[in-house]
């Protein structure tokens, strides 16, 4: 349990750092640098997809060397570098570089960290463990957004000052990682285990689940588009940050209890509900015309995140063969991130050519289809 707490604190501090700047990026790009939604979609899509490829390789590498901790520390260290690049960014190309560096760090650390959580937890408590980690992670996000609101007000909307201060929690986060302990499962093998990823040899349930996850990811564009939609409906920068804070508070409040519930009633049921909520919320973002309703939509979007993000990882860890657990957790993360590239790029193009509602109609449709597919195949 100590590992879960330490990893949770690390994620809390890192997410506080990230969320101090993340909701400001689309506003900085559009308001200060004059960048349109198509370019924002390109930046997010490329950054996330590059990172996602690393998630697969880092997870596989951690299985090969039978170590999780060094890769986790290495990956978290990149967060500080990304914030420093963002601090000096005066053109969208440097913002792009900052996002790539930050996401590369996430790509390196995600699968080994999630595998370390699984290695440290009994199978019957995986939902609780991932739910607790997501709750602490999201508490950090809420803290980060709160600091962003306060600092933007105190600095009279000085974006660069906030970007620089965000380095501090990113550095502190790495410190706590050094106290974690490797608890890689001691599996007995007659010979050295194969950690090659062979799609044909994977359990059928896992293959079908990963296919549905990828389909869903194609409609799940970057959260930056939700923030742009809020700004598009006339909210001020500060109010955009407040509704995003509300989303994180809802997400953080429900992640742990929903994780525990998933251990009791089954993770499939929880995920189906989460995908359905996502689809309905995206349709809501498409048809909304009163800015006040954004609070309701962001609240339900927080519920969607609580119903899915930690639960998906717990389900993969539960189904995956133990010897390649890190590899398959990395594959899951890679599929989600790779899907984000066409999803974000397409969302930006749909917005540009067909209006602000178009990407949300598309995402909502894929969300509903994925929920139905998941209910059938699992």
PyMOL commands that set and color helices and strands:
alter all, ss='L'
color gray80, all
select helices_A, chain A and resi 2-32+37-65+69-88+92-119+123-154+159-177+199-201+204-219+224-232+237-265+267-287+291-319+322-354+358-377
alter helices_A, ss='H'
color red, helices_A
deselect
rebuild
show_as cartoon
